[in-house]
């Protein structure tokens, strides 16, 4: 495809910034977009859509929150097609239960919206990010010496966000990926207990894994001020 810019949504996130870095390394033009910094983009502010899409030929789409309804994604894709975009790569999620026991049901209507578009689409369904241990939700508990989750002894093939970015860039810039759904995972399914043990050994520190019941885990989050339901707009 012509080397028109790729619009990278969530360009400051775990996968978005890696996608932007790889496009930069390849010399492929891109436009990093987020709610702050660089090109401003916000699903809740439709006035930011067209300026961000101007001249773009492909979009890395990251609506990874329940606060972004599928209807907004569908509307955005229509605007993208009208702006000359020809290709979209969606970062979705597996339709399995997450570590809290709740299924990622909000991803299904988003995927349907992408499938319904006339754009060449590719859907990525990664397993849990390995970087959750080092860059996000698990880092602070690990540094404190205990990771407590309602995951029991279940196993997860944690995937490296760098590998996700490699697949995304291939789909954004190369041919042969239209209409494909890629399930992405790491090389080995590990229990959280095993993963924490490996991290503790590598760090030379004592870190324990504590399995919780879902109700106990939820109560702990709400006690920290987290809402039971994500607000929508």
Wavefront OBJ file of the C-alpha trace (Angstrom):
o trace
v 0.000 0.000 0.000
v 1.185 3.602 -0.502
v 3.216 4.972 2.380
v 0.487 7.214 3.736
v 0.741 7.730 7.494
v -0.523 5.198 10.002
v -2.644 6.726 12.742
v -1.610 5.039 16.003
v -4.264 5.417 18.678
v -3.164 4.973 22.273
v 0.332 5.950 21.172
v 1.479 6.328 24.770
v 0.185 2.920 25.843
v 1.993 -0.393 26.159
v 1.419 -1.553 22.590
v 0.815 1.822 20.935
v 4.212 3.234 21.780
v 5.862 0.047 20.573
v 3.926 0.142 17.306
v 4.987 3.783 16.828
v 8.627 2.917 17.566
v 8.658 0.100 14.993
v 7.053 2.259 12.327
v 9.690 4.879 13.050
v 12.464 2.279 12.723
v 11.028 1.170 9.387
v 10.871 4.753 8.154
v 7.126 4.406 7.686
v 5.246 7.658 8.357
v 2.927 7.574 11.346
v 0.964 9.888 13.592
v 0.864 9.074 17.286
v -2.448 10.045 18.863
v -3.615 10.150 22.466
v -5.716 12.299 24.750
v -2.648 14.330 25.666
v 0.502 15.085 23.732
v 1.236 14.731 20.024
v -1.894 14.467 17.918
v -4.856 14.820 20.236
v -7.498 12.107 19.960
v -10.356 11.238 22.263
v -13.262 8.909 21.432
v -15.444 11.108 23.620
v -14.585 14.227 21.581
v -15.653 13.780 17.968
v -14.031 17.089 17.034
v -10.646 15.351 17.401
v -11.425 12.563 14.947
v -11.075 14.177 11.510
v -7.890 16.138 12.276
v -6.246 12.966 13.568
v -7.404 10.945 10.529
v -6.397 13.530 7.923
v -4.212 11.872 5.272
v -3.941 8.562 7.144
v -4.074 5.314 5.202
v -4.298 2.913 8.135
v -5.338 2.994 11.784
v -4.114 1.061 14.807
v -7.331 0.959 16.809
v -7.145 0.605 20.601
v -10.542 1.067 22.290
v -9.511 -1.144 25.227
v -12.020 0.093 27.756
v -15.695 -0.451 28.414
v -16.141 3.330 28.437
v -15.837 3.328 24.625
v -19.111 1.876 23.248
v -19.162 -0.117 20.036
v -21.459 2.490 18.471
v -18.708 5.086 18.829
v -16.199 2.728 17.211
v -18.621 2.103 14.342
v -19.104 5.840 13.871
v -15.354 6.448 14.017
v -14.689 3.788 11.368
v -17.231 5.422 9.066
v -15.443 8.748 9.501
v -12.117 6.990 8.889
v -13.355 5.437 5.641
v -14.671 8.824 4.522
v -11.263 10.340 5.269
v -9.448 7.915 2.973
v -8.342 5.256 5.460
v -8.163 1.815 3.835
v -6.889 -0.449 6.610
v -7.600 -0.927 10.319
v -5.905 -3.188 12.870
v -7.884 -3.692 16.083
v -6.242 -4.585 19.374
v -8.972 -6.708 20.905
v -8.849 -9.341 23.638
v -9.556 -13.013 23.917
v -13.207 -13.859 24.664
v -12.078 -15.685 27.803
v -12.412 -14.729 31.443
v -9.867 -12.266 32.755
v -7.932 -12.624 36.012
v -10.903 -11.270 37.929
v -13.197 -13.910 36.486
v -15.151 -11.502 34.254
v -15.297 -12.078 30.514
v -14.204 -9.340 28.108
v -17.723 -9.133 26.678
v -17.364 -5.499 25.644
v -14.870 -6.578 22.963
v -17.393 -8.655 21.008
v -19.528 -5.717 19.766
v -16.352 -3.757 18.991
v -15.086 -6.650 16.875
v -18.451 -6.852 15.114
v -18.236 -3.143 14.322
v -14.790 -3.661 12.792
v -15.921 -6.696 10.810
v -18.871 -4.723 9.407
v -16.697 -1.960 7.991
v -15.690 -1.862 4.335
v -12.077 -1.268 5.388
v -9.485 -4.032 5.215
v -9.508 -5.166 8.827
v -7.326 -7.344 11.007
v -8.143 -8.293 14.601
v -5.505 -9.102 17.225
v -6.536 -11.118 20.280
v -3.573 -11.274 22.660
v -3.359 -13.120 25.933
v -2.386 -11.218 29.086
v 0.618 -8.962 28.576
v 3.886 -10.024 30.192
v 4.428 -6.293 30.783
v 1.575 -6.288 33.300
v 4.216 -7.525 35.732
v 6.736 -4.809 34.946
v 4.885 -1.745 33.679
v 1.360 -1.745 34.965
v -1.093 -3.328 37.377
v 1.124 -5.935 39.018
v 4.297 -3.890 39.422
v 3.483 -2.107 42.676
v 2.287 -5.268 44.496
v 5.360 -7.161 43.316
v 7.638 -4.409 44.596
v 5.752 -4.586 47.902
v 6.397 -8.333 48.079
v 2.974 -9.852 47.431
v 0.712 -10.321 44.429
v -2.819 -11.261 45.506
v -5.267 -12.198 42.719
v -8.422 -14.302 42.187
v -6.637 -16.493 39.639
v -6.187 -19.679 41.670
v -3.729 -21.990 39.938
v -4.984 -21.177 36.453
v -2.408 -20.841 33.701
v -1.834 -18.045 31.211
v 0.493 -17.893 28.205
v 1.657 -14.328 28.864
v 2.600 -12.538 25.641
v 5.292 -9.912 25.190
v 3.894 -6.546 24.074
v 6.848 -6.291 21.678
v 5.557 -9.370 19.851
v 2.081 -7.847 19.647
v 3.587 -4.710 18.132
v 5.490 -6.761 15.541
v 2.267 -8.427 14.389
v 0.368 -5.119 14.390
v 2.971 -3.394 12.244
v 3.061 -6.294 9.791
v -0.726 -6.061 9.418
v -0.676 -2.270 9.151
v 2.010 -2.084 6.484
v 1.962 -5.402 4.620
v -0.448 -7.363 2.472
v -2.172 -10.659 3.193
v -3.713 -9.839 6.574
v -7.132 -8.510 5.584
v -9.998 -10.379 7.205
v -7.705 -12.267 9.593
v -8.126 -12.778 13.351
v -4.821 -13.519 15.083
v -4.762 -15.174 18.511
v -1.489 -14.088 20.128
v 0.136 -15.781 23.091
v 3.477 -16.438 24.695
v 5.401 -19.703 24.335
v 4.341 -21.348 27.608
v 1.282 -21.369 29.854
v 2.325 -20.449 33.399
v 0.383 -20.184 36.621
v 0.590 -16.844 38.391
v 2.326 -18.651 41.246
v 5.013 -19.907 38.870
v 5.377 -16.512 37.186
v 5.771 -14.741 40.523
v 8.305 -17.358 41.606
v 10.344 -16.789 38.451
v 10.259 -13.028 38.977
v 11.312 -13.424 42.603
v 14.227 -15.652 41.628
v 15.391 -13.273 38.907
v 15.092 -10.269 41.238
v 16.750 -12.029 44.138
v 13.867 -11.043 46.403
v 11.160 -12.778 48.387
v 7.796 -12.258 46.667
v 4.736 -14.365 47.358
v 1.618 -15.098 45.382
v -1.669 -15.202 47.303
v -4.828 -16.566 45.633
v -8.022 -14.716 46.558
v -11.710 -15.372 46.151
v -13.331 -13.023 43.565
v -15.524 -11.346 46.215
v -12.490 -10.687 48.396
v -10.565 -9.239 45.454
v -13.495 -6.998 44.452
v -13.927 -5.750 48.011
v -10.258 -4.799 48.116
v -10.547 -2.789 44.901
v -13.675 -0.934 45.987
v -11.996 -0.144 49.299
v -9.302 1.600 47.254
v -11.954 3.751 45.588
v -12.393 1.803 42.348
v -15.976 1.920 40.993
v -17.897 -1.327 40.525
v -18.947 -0.205 37.040
v -16.941 1.807 34.540
v -18.871 4.967 33.594
v -19.841 5.479 29.972
v -20.211 8.649 27.950
l 1 2 3 4 5 6 7 8 9 10 11 12 13 14 15 16 17 18 19 20 21 22 23 24 25 26 27 28 29 30 31 32 33 34 35 36 37 38 39 40 41 42 43 44 45 46 47 48 49 50 51 52 53 54 55 56 57 58 59 60 61 62 63 64 65 66 67 68 69 70 71 72 73 74 75 76 77 78 79 80 81 82 83 84 85 86 87 88 89 90 91 92 93 94 95 96 97 98 99 100 101 102 103 104 105 106 107 108 109 110 111 112 113 114 115 116 117 118 119 120 121 122 123 124 125 126 127 128 129 130 131 132 133 134 135 136 137 138 139 140 141 142 143 144 145 146 147 148 149 150 151 152 153 154 155 156 157 158 159 160 161 162 163 164 165 166 167 168 169 170 171 172 173 174 175 176 177 178 179 180 181 182 183 184 185 186 187 188 189 190 191 192 193 194 195 196 197 198 199 200 201 202 203 204 205 206 207 208 209 210 211 212 213 214 215 216 217 218 219 220 221 222 223 224 225 226 227 228 229 230 231 232 233
